[in-house]
Structure formats: structure tokens, C-alpha cells
Amino acid sequence: MQNIIATFAEQYGLTRNEVMADIENVFSSVLSRWYRLEVMVFFRNDLQLEAVAYNKINGVTMQRLVDLTAIRGPNTLKKHLEKSLTRSAVLKQTRYYKSYEKELCWGDIIAHDSEQNIFVETEIIPGQIVTAVCPLNRIGLHERNSGNFSIGMRRAFHVRRIDPVVLGDTPRLKIVVDRVSKTLVETLLKSNLGPEAERISFRCVKRYVGHKSFVLTTKRLPKSAITAVSQELKERVQVNFVKKI
């Protein structure tokens, strides 16, 4: 059993305790339905599974051990367990990725669907390649037919939302990115400023996608950084100086 737990932990990116909790929960739930009784499955100290069925007779709760080795339908149990482990893995991955919402990501265009939504291969977390979707309505009108999103092109995106979803009965991580957020202007500026960004306060207060973005800043921004953002977004970036933001 220890080897089985270790294998599942490695396969699904979970801890041993998380795998054990899923096994207990799935087996308890499925066996309770099969026996039409409350069945509790748990790991003993020697890491062997034990199942106990509870049945109330004349107001008295009776207990009896369930022989797990004699249970029919082990493949069904395995399918339920694999589905639960996949769901746990996706939820854990979602919690991990959630902190990257509203950040900048660069990605390569890998596909378009029939509705012209764009699929992007990106590394929101360095070294971990994931696929994100940029809906058509999250791309400016000036860019939709410009060739800037041809397959193989590399573009900057704003990480809009990261959520767990179910596709075809299988849990998946859904990452939605966009090109129209004011935050994208700010994160692109920050990226082009490098360490200097920590010493400057700036904020995009208004954005007319494809035309002009208005940025307030407490210090002069290098022209090279402003130009880089303007070229990436294909719109003017107007910077105004203020004493305080």
C-alpha cells in the first residue's frame, strides 16, 4: 500500500497525506452507496485499509468489518479514485496559480478555434508550460485582423482569471488572459523598467484600447520603456507627471 500511495502522490503532484485522504473519502462514499449503509474506510497505523459498516437496529448502532479483498468492482473504485485525485490535483494547482492573477505573461500563439478565440502556450510559473485562452472579445478591434496573433507569434498578456473547470467530465485548470486590461499597460511598463520600477509609482488611469493609454507617474519614465509598451500594444501611451498617486 505504501508503494501505491507513493505512486499516486508522484503521478498527481500531491502529498502522501492528500492521497490517503482521497482514498479514505472515495472508498467511504462509494461503499456507503453500494451497501446502503454508512461505511467508514480509514488507514490503520500499518497503512492498511480498514472498512467498518454502521447499521442502526432498534436504536442501537451495530458495527461490522467489511472485507475489502472480497469487494466486487475494484475497477469502478479505481476510476472513482482517479477522478477524485485528478480533481484534488487541479484544485491544488489552482490555489498555486491563483497568486499569479493580474500579472504579466508572455506566450506563443499555438491555435485558434472556430470562434477565433486564441490559445496561448505560456510559462506563468517559470519552467511549467501551460495553455491559456484569450477570448476574442478580450482582444482589441485594431489587433483582431492585424496578423499580430498568427500561430507562432509571441505576445504579452494580462492574466485575467485562473479557475478549475470540468471539461468532458474531467477536471482541468482554465487560464484566461487578455490584451485589453489597464493592468497590462502597467505590468508591461514595470517589465521594461526592470529594478527601477520599484522606485517609481505609476498607474494607468484610463485606456482606450488601440488608441491611447493614460499613465500617471511620480518620476520621469525612460522613453525606451514607453516606446516598448506602445509598440507591443499598438497604441499611444501618454505619460503625465504628478506629485502623488
N, C-alpha and C positions, 0 to 999 in steps of 0.2 A: 504493500500500500504506500510506503514511503516513496518508492520509485515512481508510482503513478502520480502522487501529489507533486513531486519534483518535476515530472514531465509536463503536467498541466501548467504549473507555475511558469516554466520557461516558455511554453508554447503561447500562453495568453498574456505574458507580461505581468503576472500577478504574484503576490507573496504566497507562501505556503499557507498562512492563516486564512487568506482570502479564498484560496482554492478549497480549503477544508470547510469553510463556512458555506460556500456554494454547494458543495457535496451534501452537507447536512440538510440545508434548506430544500434542495431539489428532491433528494430522496424522501424526506419527510412529507413534502407536498404531494409527490406522485403516489407514494404508498398509501397515504391517507385517502386519496381518491380511489385507489384500487380496492382497498379493504373496507372503505366506507366507515372508517374509524379514525380517531386521532392517532397517528403514528409519529413517534419522535425517533429520529435517527441521529446518532452522535458518535464521535470518536472517543474510544477509551484511551487511557494513558499509554497503551501499547500501540496506538494509532490504528487499531482495528475497529471497523464499524459495528455498531450495535443498534438494533431497532426494537423499540418497545411499543406495543399497541395498547391503547387505553380504551376500555369499554365500561360504561356505567350500567350496572344491573341492579335494579331495585334500590337505586340511590347510592349504591356502593361502586366506586371506581375499581375495576379489575385491570390488572396488568398481565401481559404475556409477551414473551420474547418472540420476535419474528425471525425465522431462519432466512437470512439474506441469500444464502447459497442455493436455496430451493425456489427462489422467486423466478417466475417466468417473465420473459420480455426484457432481458438485460439490454438489448439493443435500443429499446424505447427509452429506458432510463439513461443510457449513454447519450442519446440525441437530446433529451431534455437538459442533461448536464452540460453538453457542449454549447447549447443555445444560451444557457444561463451564464456560462463562463465567458462567452463572446460578449454578452450584454455587460457583464461586470468589467471586462477589459475596455469596452468602448466608453463606459461611464468614467472609468479611471483615467482614460486618455483624454476625455473631455475636460475633466477637472484640471488636468495638467496643462491643456492647451488654452483654457479659458483666460488665463492671465495675459495671453498674447492678443486678446481682442483690442481693437483700436490702434494696433501697431502697424508699422510699415512692413510689407513683404514684397520681394521681387520674385517673379515667376515666369516660366516659359509657357507660352500658349501651346497646348497639345491637341485640342479638339474644339469643335463647335457642334451643338445639337441642332435639331430641326427648327427650334425657336430662336436660334442664333445666340443662345447663352454660351459663354466661353468657359472652357475648362483649363485650369492652370496647374502646372506642376511646380511646387514651391517647397522651400525649407523654412517654415515658420520657426522651427527649432533646428538649429544647425545640425546637419547630418541625418535628419529624419525627413525623408521626402514624402509629401502628402499631395493629394489632389484637391484643389479648391474650385468653386464655381463662381463666376462673375455673371450675374443675370444681365440680360440685355438692357433692362431699364436702369442699371447701375453703371452704364457707360454713356458718356456724353454724346449727344447727337452728332457733334463735329468729328467724333472718332469712329463711329459705327461702321462707316463705309470707307475709311481712310487707308486701310491696309496696315494700320498700326497693330492689328490683332490677328495677323496671319499666323498660321501654325509655324512655330519655331521662333517667333518674336519674343523678346524679353521685355516685360513691362513692370511698373511699380503699381502696387495695390494697397488699399486700406483693408485691414482685416476687420470685417463688419460683425460677423457672428460665428460662433462655434457651438454646435449643438449635437446631441445624439439623435439619430433618426432611425427608422426601421424601413429598409428597402427590400422588398421581396421576402418579408418575414425574417430578415437578417439585420441585426443592429449595425449601424455604421456611424462614423464621425462625419458630420457635414460642416464644411468650412465655406462661408460665404464672404467674398471680397468685393470691393467696388472701386470705381475710379472717380466718384463724384463727391466724396466727402471733403469738408473743410479740413478735417484732421489729416487727410492725405497731403495737403499743402504743407502743414506744419511738420509732419514726420519726414517729408522729403527735404525740407529746409534743414531740419535737425541732422539728417543723414549727411547732407552736403557740408554742413558747418563742422562736423566732427566734434572734438573735445570743446571747441569754442562755444558750442550750443549750451553748455552748462552754465556759462557766464552771461547769457543773453536771454531776456524774456521777450517772447514774441507770440503772437496769436493771429490766426486767420479769422477775421470777424465777419467776412462776407465773401461768398464765392458765386460767380455767375459762370457755370461750367462751360468751358470752351471760349470764354470771352475774357474775363478778368477776375482775379482774386485780390482781396484787400487784406494786407497784413500790417499789424501794428507791432512796433518793436521799440525797445528802450535803448538800443545801440545800433550803430550802423552795421548793416549786413553786407558781406562781400558780394560784389556784383556777380562773381562766378557762381555763387550758391543760388542767387536769384535766377540767373540765366539757366542754370541746370534744371531748376524746378519748372520754369516756363517752357523749356524745350520738351521735357518729359510729358507735361500735361497739355501742351499745345494751346496755352493761353497766357495772357499777360499777368504778371504778378506786380502789383503796386504796393510799395512799402512806405509807410508813414511813421515818422518818429514821434514818440510820446514820452513823457517823463515817467509815467507809471501805467502799468496794465492791470 
